[in-house]
Amino acid sequence: IIASLQSQGAGPMPVNICNQLSLAELAGFFRAHCKGIVGNDSGPFHLAAALGLPGVVMFGPTDVELWRPLSASNHVIKGSSGCSPECTRSSCQFEHRCLTSISPSMIMERLLPLLAS
């Protein structure tokens, strides 16, 4: 994704701020520094969506209809390979194929139009 953004001249590059900010600091960071977001179905992604940031969210075994961000400017990507009924989310007999079947190009296909608008 980073390489694709660089080749597209998308501007400032993504940064990794995992476990470095409080929730309030994270909201402030999103407001001040972010044009869009790519992430998994998580609290930080939902916070960014609530703040109005456009983005692409990757879903694995969780229910998209129940947990999708409520913003129309967020696109959901769910892998092409289905999950096993025995999935425990932390342990997967299929090596998390629901997530690993999501490619960077699938994300870029949805992200670039969001960043352009």
PEFENZI-V74750 format. One record per residue. N is the residue number from 0. SS is DSSP state (alpha for helix, beta for strand, coil for the rest). PHI is phi in whole degrees, 0 to 359 (* if undefined). D_FIRST is the distance of its C-alpha to the first C-alpha in Angstrom with 2 decimals. Layout:
N/SS/PHI/D_FIRST  N/SS/PHI/D_FIRST
This chain:
0/coil/*/0.00  1/alpha/299/3.81  2/alpha/299/5.46  3/alpha/295/5.06  4/alpha/296/6.15  5/alpha/298/8.60  6/alpha/291/9.92  7/coil/272/10.53  8/coil/63/12.35  9/coil/282/11.10  10/coil/98/13.26  11/coil/304/13.12  12/coil/275/10.09  13/coil/300/9.29  14/coil/233/12.11  15/coil/260/13.24  16/coil/242/16.60  17/coil/305/17.33  18/coil/59/21.12  19/coil/248/21.95  20/coil/229/23.13  21/coil/287/25.70  22/alpha/299/25.04  23/alpha/295/26.78  24/alpha/295/24.90  25/alpha/296/21.56  26/alpha/299/22.82  27/alpha/297/23.92  28/alpha/297/20.64  29/alpha/302/18.85  30/alpha/298/21.66  31/alpha/277/21.76  32/alpha/234/18.25  33/coil/248/15.71  34/coil/262/15.08  35/beta/194/12.92  36/beta/217/11.51  37/beta/237/9.22  38/beta/193/11.33  39/beta/265/13.85  40/coil/292/17.39  41/coil/211/18.74  42/alpha/304/21.04  43/alpha/301/18.61  44/alpha/295/16.71  45/alpha/296/20.18  46/alpha/298/21.36  47/alpha/300/18.69  48/alpha/297/19.58  49/alpha/295/23.23  50/coil/278/22.76  51/coil/94/21.53  52/coil/286/17.86  53/beta/286/15.94  54/beta/183/12.99  55/beta/237/11.64  56/beta/244/13.25  57/beta/263/13.13  58/beta/249/16.71  59/coil/254/18.30  60/coil/279/22.10  61/coil/281/22.93  62/coil/283/24.63  63/alpha/300/22.47  64/alpha/296/25.65  65/alpha/278/26.91  66/alpha/247/23.90  67/coil/299/21.60  68/coil/298/21.11  69/coil/276/24.03  70/coil/280/22.33  71/coil/288/22.07  72/coil/270/19.03  73/beta/243/16.91  74/beta/252/15.71  75/beta/262/16.02  76/beta/240/14.32  77/beta/240/16.59  78/coil/303/16.28  79/coil/281/18.68  80/coil/264/20.69  81/coil/289/23.24  82/coil/270/24.21  83/coil/279/27.48  84/coil/298/30.27  85/coil/274/30.70  86/coil/302/27.24  87/coil/250/27.70  88/coil/73/24.04  89/coil/264/24.37  90/coil/231/25.89  91/coil/225/24.89  92/coil/285/26.88  93/coil/248/24.08  94/coil/54/21.42  95/coil/55/19.48  96/alpha/298/18.77  97/alpha/296/18.32  98/alpha/261/14.96  99/alpha/290/14.08  100/coil/278/14.63  101/coil/272/11.56  102/coil/259/8.96  103/alpha/305/5.29  104/alpha/294/7.56  105/alpha/296/9.68  106/alpha/291/7.58  107/alpha/299/6.84  108/alpha/302/10.53  109/alpha/264/11.66  110/alpha/286/9.77  111/alpha/302/10.74  112/alpha/297/14.38  113/alpha/293/14.55  114/alpha/288/13.58  115/alpha/284/16.04  116/coil/272/18.85
